[in-house]
Amino acid sequence: MDLPVEQPTSFELAVDLKTAELLCATLPQTALAGTKEGNRMRRREFVALAGAAVIQLPLAARALQPATPVIGFLHLSSRETTHQNLAAFHQGLGDAGYFEGRNVEIEYRWAQDQNDRMAGLIRDLVHRRVSVIVVLESTNGALAAKAATSTIPVLFMQGADPVKIGLVNSLSKPGGNITGIVLFLVEVAAKRVQLLHELLPEATSIAYLRNPTNPVYAETETREIEIAAQALGKRLIFMNASRLSEVDEAFANMVQQRVHALLVSSDGFLLTHRNHVAAQATYHAVPAIYGWHADGALISYGTNFPAAWRQAGVLSGRILRGEKPADMPVQQATQVDLIINLKTAKALGLTIAPTLLRRADEVIE
């Protein structure tokens, strides 16, 4: 005997109000009424309510997911001229557990070697409401960021003493919303004068190439260099350059004035175009010392920049994880390298003293 297939004629609806609250879901009173004991809901009503829940709950769940943090990254130059150091920054972010495109986004701003654009680019990042502003190799940019926001965390990396120029209250307790890495390029500027004297003890006139559009850094570094040069009986000849064409003009001027040697400022613009500066020095046969290593540079004494950029990436990750800049002591770039290029010395007809070579961290032959 064939028995007819019976279909259920009623459905019971159970609602967990705690879960609904967690998902930020508001259920209609008709749905809640259908949960009363003994009450029955018709099949059509149940299907309609269930369908609405399927649509609404994923939206609520998405609302619970935290937004991807955004780093506002600012540099004086361009991506093309900083790509090697930028890779080190990404490596540091990875050390901290952050990877661009996966769990962090980066808004890049490049000033294209124009210091007067820094403040406007900072304001743009503040308007964008990024999670943290990272300003590397720019004293101007760091000061502009401090002036532009007191709420968005700011991480800097620059060469002047951050306490003396008013960036932070102290190295151990920065205060406010800003911390970073100090390269202490100014503090070792006097040491570069001393090294140049050891290399060329007979040199009496030294050209000093600096960037006047970075006045806070230039003035601070200039004071240190003037004191050191005066103590050694050297005459400084000031050369200014804030564009590549002005760098070339400065070298032509050095040749005309027959300077004995050159000290190149550790300013961000000159740092970014270090290979161009070093090539000009070699072409015009001007012995020069730099605050950073460059291809063909005769001698350099200064910070290991890839290591400092990686350190900046790590600190950025710590801020993204919730650490407050006010509680993060300013880090000091401790790796300072003395690098001597014997190939360049030979091309210039120079003999490097053995005592100087023994102190070098790296000798290029």
Sine and cosine of phi, psi and omega as CSV:
sin_phi,cos_phi,sin_psi,cos_psi,sin_omega,cos_omega
0.00,0.00,0.81,-0.59,-0.02,-1.00
-0.99,0.14,0.81,-0.59,0.04,-1.00
-0.99,-0.14,0.69,-0.72,0.01,-1.00
-0.91,0.41,0.59,-0.81,0.06,-1.00
-0.97,0.25,0.83,-0.55,-0.03,-1.00
-1.00,-0.07,0.62,-0.78,0.06,-1.00
-0.93,-0.36,0.59,-0.81,0.04,-1.00
-0.90,0.44,0.68,-0.74,-0.04,-1.00
-0.98,-0.20,-0.11,0.99,0.01,-1.00
-0.58,-0.81,0.42,-0.91,-0.02,-1.00
-0.76,-0.65,0.59,-0.81,0.09,-1.00
-0.97,-0.26,0.69,-0.72,-0.04,-1.00
-0.93,-0.38,0.83,-0.56,0.07,-1.00
-0.94,-0.34,0.76,-0.66,-0.04,-1.00
-0.85,-0.52,0.81,-0.59,0.07,-1.00
-0.99,-0.13,0.97,-0.22,-0.09,-1.00
-0.92,0.39,-0.48,0.88,0.04,-1.00
-0.91,0.42,-0.68,0.74,0.03,-1.00
-0.91,0.41,-0.65,0.76,0.02,-1.00
-0.87,0.49,-0.65,0.76,0.01,-1.00
-0.91,0.40,-0.65,0.76,0.02,-1.00
-0.87,0.49,-0.60,0.80,-0.03,-1.00
-1.00,0.02,0.12,0.99,0.01,-1.00
0.85,0.52,0.56,0.83,-0.03,-1.00
-0.98,-0.20,0.73,-0.68,0.07,-1.00
-0.96,-0.28,0.87,-0.49,-0.03,-1.00
-1.00,-0.10,0.63,-0.78,0.01,-1.00
-0.92,0.40,0.44,-0.90,-0.02,-1.00
-0.88,0.47,-0.49,0.87,0.02,-1.00
-0.90,0.43,-0.54,0.84,0.02,-1.00
-0.95,0.32,-0.67,0.74,0.01,-1.00
-0.92,0.39,-0.56,0.83,0.02,-1.00
-0.90,0.44,-0.52,0.85,-0.03,-1.00
-0.95,0.31,-0.07,1.00,-0.03,-1.00
-1.00,-0.09,-0.12,0.99,-0.04,-1.00
-0.90,0.44,0.61,-0.79,-0.06,-1.00
-0.86,0.51,0.73,-0.68,0.04,-1.00
1.00,0.04,-0.25,0.97,0.01,-1.00
-0.98,0.18,0.54,-0.84,-0.02,-1.00
-0.84,-0.55,0.58,-0.82,0.02,-1.00
-0.90,-0.44,0.70,-0.71,0.02,-1.00
-0.94,0.34,0.42,-0.91,-0.09,-1.00
-0.84,0.54,-0.66,0.75,-0.04,-1.00
-0.90,0.44,-0.65,0.76,0.01,-1.00
-0.92,0.40,-0.65,0.76,0.00,-1.00
-0.89,0.45,-0.72,0.70,-0.02,-1.00
-0.88,0.47,-0.66,0.76,-0.01,-1.00
-0.90,0.43,-0.69,0.73,0.00,-1.00
-0.93,0.37,-0.68,0.73,0.01,-1.00
-0.88,0.48,-0.65,0.76,0.02,-1.00
-0.89,0.45,-0.65,0.76,0.02,-1.00
-0.90,0.44,-0.62,0.79,0.00,-1.00
-0.91,0.42,-0.64,0.77,0.00,-1.00
-0.88,0.48,-0.59,0.80,-0.01,-1.00
-0.97,0.25,-0.67,0.74,-0.16,-0.99
-0.98,0.18,-0.60,0.80,-0.11,-0.99
-0.89,0.45,-0.66,0.75,0.06,-1.00
-0.87,0.49,-0.57,0.82,0.03,-1.00
-0.90,0.44,-0.67,0.74,0.02,-1.00
-0.92,0.40,-0.64,0.77,0.00,-1.00
-0.89,0.45,-0.64,0.77,0.02,-1.00
-0.90,0.44,-0.56,0.83,-0.01,-1.00
-0.91,0.42,-0.43,0.90,0.00,-1.00
-0.98,0.19,-0.34,0.94,-0.03,-1.00
-0.95,0.32,0.73,-0.68,-0.02,-1.00
-0.92,0.40,0.56,-0.83,0.03,-1.00
-0.93,0.35,0.55,-0.83,0.04,-1.00
-0.92,0.38,0.80,-0.60,0.00,-1.00
-0.91,0.41,0.46,-0.89,-0.03,-1.00
-0.81,-0.58,0.81,-0.58,0.10,-1.00
-1.00,-0.06,0.80,-0.61,0.15,-0.99
-1.00,-0.04,0.95,-0.32,-0.13,-0.99
-0.96,-0.28,0.80,-0.60,-0.03,-1.00
-0.78,-0.63,0.72,-0.69,0.08,-1.00
-0.64,-0.77,0.50,-0.87,-0.05,-1.00
-0.90,0.44,-0.54,0.84,-0.16,-0.99
-0.98,-0.20,-0.82,-0.58,-0.08,-1.00
-0.65,-0.76,0.25,-0.97,0.03,-1.00
-0.88,0.47,-0.62,0.78,-0.07,-1.00
-0.88,0.47,-0.62,0.78,-0.07,-1.00
-1.00,0.06,-0.12,0.99,-0.04,-1.00
-0.85,-0.53,0.21,0.98,-0.17,-0.99
-0.87,0.49,-0.56,0.83,0.00,-1.00
-0.93,0.36,-0.72,0.69,0.04,-1.00
-0.93,0.37,-0.55,0.83,0.03,-1.00
-0.89,0.46,-0.59,0.81,0.06,-1.00
-0.89,0.46,-0.61,0.79,0.04,-1.00
-0.91,0.40,-0.61,0.79,0.05,-1.00
-0.88,0.47,-0.71,0.70,0.04,-1.00
-0.89,0.45,-0.57,0.82,0.04,-1.00
-0.90,0.44,-0.66,0.75,0.05,-1.00
-0.90,0.44,-0.66,0.75,0.09,-1.00
-0.85,0.52,-0.68,0.73,0.02,-1.00
-0.89,0.46,-0.61,0.79,0.06,-1.00
-0.85,0.52,-0.54,0.84,-0.01,-1.00
-1.00,0.02,-0.02,1.00,0.06,-1.00
1.00,-0.08,0.28,0.96,-0.02,-1.00
-0.87,-0.49,0.69,-0.73,-0.04,-1.00
-0.70,-0.71,0.83,-0.55,-0.05,-1.00
-0.85,0.52,0.73,-0.68,0.00,-1.00
1.00,0.01,-0.22,0.98,0.02,-1.00
-0.94,-0.33,-0.88,0.48,0.00,-1.00
-0.76,-0.65,0.24,0.97,0.12,-0.99
-0.42,-0.91,0.57,-0.82,0.11,-0.99
-0.92,-0.40,0.46,-0.89,0.00,-1.00
-0.79,-0.61,0.82,-0.57,0.11,-0.99
-0.99,-0.12,0.94,-0.33,-0.05,-1.00
-1.00,0.00,0.65,-0.76,0.12,-0.99
-0.73,-0.68,0.80,-0.61,-0.04,-1.00
-0.86,-0.51,0.79,-0.62,-0.07,-1.00
-1.00,0.06,-0.07,1.00,0.04,-1.00
0.79,0.62,0.71,0.71,0.08,-1.00
0.93,0.37,0.33,0.94,-0.02,-1.00
-0.91,-0.41,0.98,-0.22,-0.04,-1.00
-0.87,0.50,-0.50,0.87,-0.04,-1.00
-0.95,0.31,-0.13,0.99,0.04,-1.00
-1.00,-0.01,-0.22,0.97,-0.14,-0.99
-0.87,0.50,-0.73,0.69,-0.05,-1.00
-0.88,0.47,-0.66,0.75,0.01,-1.00
-0.91,0.41,-0.63,0.78,0.03,-1.00
-0.93,0.37,-0.58,0.82,0.08,-1.00
-0.90,0.44,-0.71,0.71,0.01,-1.00
-0.87,0.49,-0.59,0.81,0.03,-1.00
-0.89,0.45,-0.67,0.74,0.01,-1.00
-0.93,0.36,-0.59,0.81,0.06,-1.00
-0.89,0.45,-0.68,0.73,0.04,-1.00
-0.89,0.46,-0.56,0.83,0.02,-1.00
-0.94,0.34,-0.25,0.97,0.00,-1.00
0.84,0.55,0.78,0.62,0.02,-1.00
-0.94,0.35,0.24,-0.97,-0.04,-1.00
-0.97,0.23,-0.56,0.83,0.02,-1.00
-0.42,-0.91,0.59,-0.81,0.07,-1.00
-0.97,-0.26,0.81,-0.58,0.00,-1.00
-0.91,-0.41,0.88,-0.48,-0.01,-1.00
-0.86,-0.51,0.92,-0.39,-0.09,-1.00
-0.92,-0.39,0.66,-0.75,0.09,-1.00
0.87,0.49,0.63,0.78,0.02,-1.00
-0.46,-0.89,0.94,-0.34,0.10,-1.00
-0.92,0.38,-0.67,0.74,0.04,-1.00
-0.84,0.54,-0.71,0.70,-0.02,-1.00
-0.90,0.44,-0.65,0.76,0.01,-1.00
-0.89,0.45,-0.69,0.72,0.03,-1.00
-0.92,0.40,-0.61,0.80,0.03,-1.00
-0.91,0.41,-0.63,0.78,0.02,-1.00
-0.92,0.40,-0.65,0.76,0.03,-1.00
-0.88,0.47,-0.62,0.79,-0.01,-1.00
-0.96,0.26,-0.43,0.90,-0.14,-0.99
-1.00,0.08,-0.46,0.89,-0.07,-1.00
-0.50,-0.87,0.62,-0.79,0.10,-1.00
-0.91,-0.41,0.10,0.99,-0.05,-1.00
-0.88,-0.47,-0.66,0.75,0.00,-1.00
-0.96,0.26,0.77,-0.64,0.03,-1.00
-0.86,0.51,0.63,-0.78,-0.01,-1.00
-0.81,-0.58,0.75,-0.67,0.09,-1.00
-0.88,-0.47,0.83,-0.56,-0.01,-1.00
-0.91,-0.41,0.32,-0.95,0.23,-0.97
-0.58,-0.81,0.91,-0.41,-0.06,-1.00
-0.40,-0.92,0.14,-0.99,-0.23,-0.97
-0.99,-0.13,-0.25,0.97,-0.03,-1.00
-1.00,0.05,0.35,-0.94,0.04,-1.00
-0.90,0.43,0.91,-0.41,-0.11,-0.99
-0.92,0.40,-0.39,0.92,0.04,-1.00
-0.97,0.24,-0.71,0.71,-0.03,-1.00
-0.89,0.45,-0.57,0.82,-0.04,-1.00
-1.00,-0.06,0.07,1.00,0.13,-0.99
1.00,0.08,0.30,0.95,0.03,-1.00
-0.96,0.27,-0.68,0.73,-0.05,-1.00
-0.72,-0.69,0.30,-0.95,0.03,-1.00
-0.95,0.30,-0.66,0.75,0.05,-1.00
-0.36,-0.93,0.25,-0.97,0.00,-1.00
-0.94,0.34,-0.60,0.80,-0.05,-1.00
-0.98,0.18,-0.53,0.85,0.00,-1.00
-0.72,-0.69,1.00,0.08,-0.09,-1.00
-0.86,0.51,-0.63,0.78,-0.06,-1.00
0.97,0.25,0.27,-0.96,0.06,-1.00
0.90,0.43,-0.58,-0.81,-0.12,-0.99
-0.91,-0.42,0.35,0.94,-0.15,-0.99
-0.72,-0.70,0.66,-0.75,0.13,-0.99
-0.46,-0.89,-0.04,-1.00,0.01,-1.00
0.22,-0.98,-0.48,-0.88,-0.05,-1.00
-0.81,-0.59,0.78,-0.63,0.08,-1.00
-0.97,-0.26,0.78,-0.63,-0.07,-1.00
-1.00,0.06,-0.28,0.96,-0.04,-1.00
0.78,0.62,0.67,0.74,0.06,-1.00
-0.93,0.38,-0.59,0.81,0.01,-1.00
-0.91,0.42,-0.67,0.74,-0.07,-1.00
-0.90,0.43,-0.46,0.89,0.01,-1.00
-0.99,-0.12,0.06,1.00,0.01,-1.00
-0.88,0.47,-0.65,0.76,0.02,-1.00
-0.90,0.45,-0.57,0.82,0.04,-1.00
-0.91,0.42,-0.57,0.82,0.04,-1.00
-0.92,0.39,-0.59,0.81,0.07,-1.00
-0.89,0.46,-0.68,0.74,0.01,-1.00
-0.90,0.44,-0.67,0.74,0.01,-1.00
-0.90,0.43,-0.63,0.78,0.02,-1.00
-0.91,0.42,-0.58,0.82,0.05,-1.00
-0.92,0.40,-0.65,0.76,0.04,-1.00
-0.91,0.42,-0.60,0.80,-0.01,-1.00
-0.95,0.32,-0.66,0.75,-0.05,-1.00
-0.73,-0.69,0.97,0.26,-0.08,-1.00
-0.88,0.47,-0.42,0.91,-0.03,-1.00
-1.00,0.09,-0.16,0.99,-0.02,-1.00
-0.94,0.35,0.78,-0.62,0.00,-1.00
-0.92,-0.38,-0.46,0.89,0.02,-1.00
-0.93,-0.37,0.84,-0.54,-0.04,-1.00
-0.85,-0.53,0.82,-0.57,0.10,-0.99
-0.98,0.19,0.61,-0.79,0.02,-1.00
-0.84,-0.54,0.94,-0.33,-0.04,-1.00
-1.00,-0.07,0.86,-0.51,-0.06,-1.00
-0.65,-0.76,0.18,-0.98,-0.03,-1.00
-0.94,-0.34,0.94,-0.33,-0.05,-1.00
-0.95,0.32,-0.26,0.96,0.00,-1.00
-0.99,0.13,0.04,1.00,0.09,-1.00
-0.88,-0.48,0.92,0.40,-0.25,-0.97
-0.90,0.43,-0.63,0.78,-0.05,-1.00
-0.88,0.47,-0.74,0.68,0.01,-1.00
-0.93,0.37,-0.71,0.71,-0.05,-1.00
-0.86,0.51,-0.69,0.73,-0.03,-1.00
-0.92,0.40,-0.64,0.77,-0.01,-1.00
-0.92,0.40,-0.72,0.70,0.00,-1.00
-0.92,0.40,-0.64,0.77,-0.03,-1.00
-0.86,0.51,-0.66,0.75,0.01,-1.00
-0.86,0.52,-0.70,0.71,-0.02,-1.00
-0.91,0.42,-0.67,0.75,-0.04,-1.00
-0.94,0.35,-0.64,0.77,0.02,-1.00
-0.88,0.47,-0.67,0.74,0.00,-1.00
-0.89,0.45,-0.71,0.70,-0.02,-1.00
-0.91,0.41,-0.67,0.74,-0.02,-1.00
-0.92,0.40,-0.65,0.76,0.01,-1.00
-0.90,0.44,-0.64,0.77,-0.01,-1.00
-0.89,0.45,-0.49,0.87,-0.02,-1.00
-0.99,-0.13,0.05,1.00,0.02,-1.00
0.96,0.29,0.51,0.86,-0.01,-1.00
-0.99,-0.15,0.57,-0.82,0.08,-1.00
-0.99,-0.16,0.84,-0.54,0.00,-1.00
-1.00,0.00,0.70,-0.72,0.11,-0.99
-0.89,-0.46,0.90,-0.43,-0.12,-0.99
-0.99,0.12,0.74,-0.67,0.06,-1.00
-0.81,-0.59,0.76,-0.65,-0.03,-1.00
-0.93,-0.36,0.61,-0.79,0.04,-1.00
-0.39,-0.92,0.79,-0.62,0.10,-1.00
-0.79,-0.61,0.04,1.00,0.10,-0.99
-0.67,-0.74,0.37,-0.93,-0.03,-1.00
-0.88,0.48,-0.61,0.80,0.02,-1.00
-0.89,0.46,-0.56,0.83,0.02,-1.00
-0.96,0.28,-0.48,0.88,0.10,-0.99
-0.89,0.46,-0.72,0.69,0.00,-1.00
-0.89,0.45,-0.65,0.76,0.03,-1.00
-0.90,0.44,-0.62,0.78,-0.01,-1.00
-0.89,0.45,-0.64,0.77,0.01,-1.00
-0.93,0.37,-0.61,0.79,0.06,-1.00
-0.88,0.47,-0.60,0.80,0.03,-1.00
-0.93,0.37,-0.62,0.79,0.03,-1.00
-0.88,0.47,-0.69,0.73,0.01,-1.00
-0.89,0.46,-0.66,0.75,-0.02,-1.00
-0.90,0.43,-0.61,0.79,-0.02,-1.00
-1.00,0.03,-0.03,1.00,0.06,-1.00
0.81,0.59,0.78,0.62,0.05,-1.00
-0.93,0.37,0.45,-0.89,-0.03,-1.00
-1.00,0.05,-0.45,0.89,-0.06,-1.00
-0.32,-0.95,0.14,-0.99,-0.05,-1.00
-0.70,-0.72,0.69,-0.72,0.16,-0.99
-0.90,-0.43,0.86,-0.51,-0.06,-1.00
-0.99,-0.13,0.77,-0.64,0.04,-1.00
-0.87,0.50,0.45,-0.89,0.05,-1.00
-1.00,0.00,0.32,0.95,0.04,-1.00
-0.82,0.57,0.49,-0.87,-0.06,-1.00
-0.87,0.50,-0.63,0.77,0.02,-1.00
-0.90,0.44,-0.74,0.67,-0.01,-1.00
-0.93,0.36,-0.53,0.85,0.09,-1.00
-0.89,0.45,-0.72,0.69,-0.04,-1.00
-0.88,0.48,-0.61,0.79,-0.05,-1.00
-0.96,-0.26,0.57,0.82,-0.07,-1.00
-0.87,0.50,-0.61,0.79,-0.02,-1.00
-0.92,0.40,-0.59,0.81,0.05,-1.00
-0.92,0.40,-0.69,0.72,0.00,-1.00
-0.89,0.46,-0.71,0.70,-0.01,-1.00
-0.90,0.43,-0.61,0.79,0.02,-1.00
-0.90,0.43,-0.63,0.77,0.04,-1.00
-0.91,0.41,-0.64,0.77,0.01,-1.00
-0.89,0.45,-0.67,0.74,0.02,-1.00
-0.92,0.39,-0.69,0.72,-0.03,-1.00
-0.87,0.48,-0.66,0.75,-0.04,-1.00
-1.00,-0.03,0.09,1.00,0.04,-1.00
0.84,0.54,0.72,0.69,0.04,-1.00
-0.95,-0.30,0.92,-0.39,0.06,-1.00
-0.89,0.45,0.77,-0.64,-0.12,-0.99
-0.66,-0.75,0.48,-0.88,0.12,-0.99
-0.86,-0.51,0.60,-0.80,-0.11,-0.99
-0.80,-0.60,0.31,-0.95,0.07,-1.00
-1.00,-0.02,0.14,0.99,-0.04,-1.00
-0.36,-0.93,0.44,-0.90,-0.01,-1.00
-0.98,0.22,0.61,-0.79,0.06,-1.00
-0.61,-0.79,0.38,-0.93,0.03,-1.00
-0.86,0.51,0.84,-0.54,0.04,-1.00
0.99,0.16,0.03,1.00,0.00,-1.00
-0.91,0.41,0.71,-0.70,-0.03,-1.00
-0.90,0.44,-0.80,0.60,-0.02,-1.00
-0.50,-0.87,0.65,-0.76,0.02,-1.00
-0.65,-0.76,0.56,-0.83,0.05,-1.00
-0.61,-0.79,0.94,-0.35,-0.04,-1.00
0.06,-1.00,-0.18,-0.98,-0.10,-1.00
-0.91,0.42,0.58,-0.82,0.19,-0.98
-0.99,0.16,0.98,-0.20,-0.16,-0.99
-0.94,0.35,-0.66,0.75,0.05,-1.00
-0.83,0.56,-0.63,0.77,0.03,-1.00
-0.90,0.43,-0.63,0.78,0.00,-1.00
-0.93,0.36,-0.64,0.77,0.03,-1.00
-0.90,0.43,-0.64,0.77,0.04,-1.00
-0.89,0.45,-0.65,0.76,0.05,-1.00
-0.88,0.48,-0.62,0.79,0.04,-1.00
-0.89,0.45,-0.62,0.78,0.05,-1.00
-0.89,0.46,-0.67,0.74,0.02,-1.00
-0.89,0.45,-0.71,0.70,0.00,-1.00
-0.90,0.43,-0.60,0.80,0.06,-1.00
-0.87,0.50,-0.68,0.73,0.02,-1.00
-0.90,0.45,-0.62,0.78,0.03,-1.00
-0.90,0.45,-0.63,0.77,0.04,-1.00
-0.92,0.40,-0.66,0.75,0.03,-1.00
-0.88,0.48,-0.50,0.87,0.01,-1.00
-0.99,0.17,-0.06,1.00,0.12,-0.99
0.90,-0.43,-0.06,1.00,0.04,-1.00
-0.93,0.36,0.58,-0.81,-0.03,-1.00
-1.00,-0.05,0.77,-0.64,0.03,-1.00
-0.79,0.61,-0.59,0.81,-0.02,-1.00
-0.85,0.52,-0.46,0.89,-0.05,-1.00
-0.98,-0.19,0.07,1.00,-0.04,-1.00
-0.96,-0.29,0.95,-0.30,0.00,-1.00
-0.83,0.55,0.58,-0.82,0.07,-1.00
-0.90,0.43,0.78,-0.63,-0.02,-1.00
-1.00,0.08,0.51,-0.86,0.07,-1.00
-0.94,-0.35,0.78,-0.62,0.05,-1.00
-0.94,0.34,0.94,-0.33,-0.15,-0.99
-1.00,-0.03,-0.28,0.96,-0.05,-1.00
-1.00,0.02,0.97,-0.24,0.02,-1.00
-0.91,-0.42,0.82,-0.57,-0.11,-0.99
-0.92,-0.40,0.65,-0.76,0.17,-0.98
-0.97,-0.25,0.89,-0.45,-0.06,-1.00
-0.84,-0.55,0.76,-0.64,-0.01,-1.00
-0.85,-0.53,0.72,-0.69,-0.01,-1.00
-0.96,-0.29,0.97,-0.23,-0.02,-1.00
-0.94,0.35,-0.50,0.87,0.03,-1.00
-0.89,0.45,-0.71,0.71,0.04,-1.00
-0.92,0.39,-0.64,0.77,0.03,-1.00
-0.86,0.51,-0.68,0.74,0.01,-1.00
-0.90,0.44,-0.66,0.75,0.01,-1.00
-0.89,0.45,-0.49,0.87,0.01,-1.00
-1.00,-0.01,-0.05,1.00,0.00,-1.00
0.97,0.26,0.48,0.88,-0.04,-1.00
-0.96,-0.27,0.55,-0.83,0.12,-0.99
-0.93,-0.38,0.83,-0.56,-0.02,-1.00
-1.00,0.04,0.77,-0.64,-0.01,-1.00
-0.89,0.46,0.67,-0.75,0.01,-1.00
-0.84,0.55,-0.57,0.82,0.00,-1.00
-0.89,0.45,-0.58,0.81,0.02,-1.00
-0.96,0.29,-0.64,0.77,0.01,-1.00
-0.90,0.44,-0.61,0.79,-0.02,-1.00
-0.91,0.40,-0.44,0.90,0.01,-1.00
-1.00,0.08,-0.17,0.99,-0.07,-1.00
-0.95,0.32,0.62,-0.78,0.10,-1.00
-0.98,0.21,-0.46,0.89,0.02,-1.00
-0.50,-0.86,0.71,-0.71,0.08,-1.00
-0.87,-0.50,0.85,-0.53,0.00,-1.00
-0.99,-0.11,0.84,-0.54,-0.04,-1.00
-0.92,-0.39,0.00,0.00,0.00,0.00
